[in-house]
Amino acid sequence: MRNSLRLAVILVVFSGQALAAKGKKAAPAEPASTMDQDDPAAKEQSEKKIAEAKPETDEEIAAREAKADAEQVKKSRARDKFGLYANLLVGFGKAPIPGPGADETTGNTTSGTFMAGGYYDLSPEFTLGARLPWTVGSQRQLDGDQATVTALGSLQLMGEYRVALSPFSRLPIFFGIGLPTAQGNYNTDAGRQQTYLNMMADAASGYRDPELFGTKRLPLIVGVGIDYQRRALSVRAATKFVFGVKVGGELGTTLDPSGAGTYELKSVAIRNVTSAGIAYQFLDKPKLYAALDSWIAYSAINAWEFNSTAGATPPTRFQVAFEPRIGARFGKISPSIGYIFPIGGRLADAPATGLELHCDFAF
C-alpha cells in the first residue's frame, strides 16, 4: 500500500513537469531584441555615417568656397559713413616747363604738399567728397639763391557711384569739379614762382592729379574704373580725363628770347591718366598689406605750350610712373607710405620724385 502511494506521487510530479515543458514549447517565439535596435541615438549615428559617406562634388566645393569668399569681401569692403584723411607729398627735383628744349625745367626744388580731404556716404553706393592741397617749397632761383614759396592748389569736389558687377567686382564711376583756387601767374616774378611750385607738386605726384595744381584753371574730371577683390588679393584699374578750363592768367611775353618759337596759354588743357594697381594683405592682425600702383599720363594739351617755329620735335607727352606702398589698419586709422618714381619721360629726365605719407580716419 505504501509502495503504491509513493508510485502515485512520483507519477503526479513527473506528469506536471511534462505538462510545463509542453506549455513552454507551445509559447509563440518572439524575435530577440538588441539595445542598438531600440536606441534612437544609434539610429541617428547610423544615418549620419551614411550622409558623411557621400563626398562633395567639385561644383559643391567651389560654390561653398565662393560663398565664404564673398562674405569675406563684403566684410572687408564695409565702409564707415564718414571719413577724413591727411596726405603729405614730399617732392624732390625739378619740374619740366615749356621751352625750345626738352630739358627745360624749374630750378631745383624741395617741396611739401599738404592735402586734407574727406568723404560722406549718401548711400552704400554713392559717395561725395572734397580735398584741398597746399604746397610749400624751397626753390633755387636763376641767380642761385634759394627762395621759400607757398601756393594753394585747387579745391576739388568729387562724387563716386559704385555699380556691383558680382560679389567680387565693382565698377566705380567718378566725376568732379574744382574751384580755380590754385595760385600763380605767368607775368610777374612772384606769380611765376607760385606757378612753378604748383608744377613741381604736379611733377612729384607723377602727373597723376593735374586737377589739383592747374594755375588759373577750372578743373572738370570724369572717369570709370574696375575693382576686383577676393580673399587677400585686390586688383584695380581706372581711367580719367581732366579738362582744365582757363579762367584767367596772361603771359608776360609770348616770344622766346632765342627766337625759336612762341609761348601760348591754351584755353583748355586736357590730360588722361590710366592707372592699374594690385594689393595683397599678408597679415590679418594687425592688418598689413603691400601694394604697387602704376599709371600712364598723357598730356594731350598742356596749359602752357611752346610752339616751335623751326619745326623741332616737341617733348614726349607720355609719362609712366610707379608707386610701391605698404600700409596697415589699426581700428579706425589706416596709415600708408609710398614712393613715387617715374619711368622714362620728362619727369625721369628732370628728375622729379615724391615720398607720399597718407592716413585715413573713419568715423
Buried (B, 14 or more C-beta within 10 A) or exposed (E): EEEEEEEEEEEEEEEEEEEEEEEEEEEEEEEEEEEEEEEEEEEEEEEEEEEEEEEEEEEEEEEEEBEEBBEBBEEBBEEEEEBEBBBBBBBBBBBBBBBBEBEBBBBBBBBBBBBEBBBEBEEEEEBEBBBBBBBBBBBBEEEEEEBEBBBBBBBBBBBBBBEEEEBBBBEBBBBBBBEBEBBBBBEEEEBBBBBBBBBBBBBBBBBBBBBBBBBBBBBBBBBBBBBBBBBBEBBBBBBBBBBBBBEEBEBEEEEBEEEBBBBBBBEBBBBBBBBBBBBBBEEEEEBBBBBBBBBBBBBEBBBBBBBBEEEBEEBEBEBBBBBBBBBBBEEEEBBBBBEBBBEEBBBBBBBBBBBBEBBBBBE
